[in-house]
């Protein structure tokens, strides 16, 4: 009897002992490939190779959040059905993933995020080599308070589904290849946001007036993009704002006098734009008490 004539259960049982490194299988016949592509086999393989995540009173502390195993690295590059099985078996009870600056490759496993949706509060993946887009499924992480994807090679638009992450306080997507407009719906949904950095991307279009909904925002960094149009007057509603950087865009018109209302503002960077017209008197007074000011 040839190997590919064995019953599927036997083929799967044999491959269970090979190990997860063999997930990058290729050049196998259709029958074997079908056995290895079965989601049930993926889950069996995970259960055989990796102990499940079990919550405890002391689990998922800072040291657990920083821990990155070889199998965690593979999560970003495995076939989809293995990614989902891994998230279900290993990551479903994690509250924090601090995997920044770990030389990670691949893309964010979008379809796996549903298995993390009930527990994950902090996802830090900045300073890696991640590619692909921000998956629509990011909106399933409704417990998320911190999301940092800075300094990767992520492209595509900011997904509107991010508006569902209503508990987000810290959002850093800077130094990527993100394009398109800033979705107004996202700004409307993230009203607990305190820190927003979209710097050094390829964002275009106008700054939405809905920016004024972010009443708790203390830091707004939109510099080095392709944003155009006037600075919205609604920025003057951000009473807690301390840092505002709009440098190196294509912003036009005059500087709105409403910015002078921002009594906590310490840094106002508006240089390298197409802003014209005289500076309002209120802003001249404001500039004297700013630590950093460019126009």
C-alpha positions, 0 to 999 in steps of 0.5 A: 500500500502506498503512503497516500493510500493510507486512511486520513487518520493514519496519515495525520497520526504520522505527521503529528510526530513530525513537529510543527516545524514541518508546517511549511510542507510542500511537494506532497500529493493531493491526498496528503495535502488535504489531510494536513490542511484539515483544521481538525488536524491543525488543532490536534497538532497544536494539542499534541505539541503545545500545552494549552494556556491556563489562567491562574492568579499569577499568570500573564504578568509582565514576564509572561507578556514579554515571553516569545517562544519559537512557536509564537514567531511561527504564528505570523507565517503559518497557514491560516488554519494553523494560525487559528488553532495556535491562537485557540490553544496557546494565546486565547487567555493572554491579556498582554503581548509585548512582542516589540523589537523581536525581529518578527516576520510575516503579517498580523494573523487576522482570522486568528484574532477572534480567539483573543477578543475576550481577554487581550488588552495590550498588543505591542508589535512595534519595531519588527518586520511585519508586512501586510495590512492591518486586518479588519478583524482588529475590531474584534479586540474590544478589550484593547487599551494599547495597540502599537504597530509602529516601525513595520512595513504595514501598508493599506488603509486604517480599517474602519473596524478599529472604531469598535475598539472603544477602550483604546487609549494608546494607538501608535501606527507611525513609521509604516506605509499606511495610506488612504484617509483618516477614517472619521468613524474611527475618531468618533469611536475612540473617544477614550484615546489619549495618545495618537501617532500616525506619523511618517506614513502615506496618509492623504486627504483632510484631517477630519473635524471629528478629531474634536471628539477626542477630549482626553487626547494629550498627544496628536502626531500626524507629521510627515504624511500627505494630509491636505486642506485646512487645520480643523477648528475642532482641534481647539476642543482638545483641552488636554492636548500637550503635543501637536505635530503636523509638520511636513504635510500639505496643509493650507489656509490659516492657523485657526485661532481656536488653537490658542484655547489649548492652555496645556499645549507645550509643543506646536509644530506646523512647519513645512506646510502650505499654511498662509496668512497672518498668525492670529494675535491669540496665537502670537501670545500662545507662542511665547509660552510654548516649549517648541513652536515651528511654523 
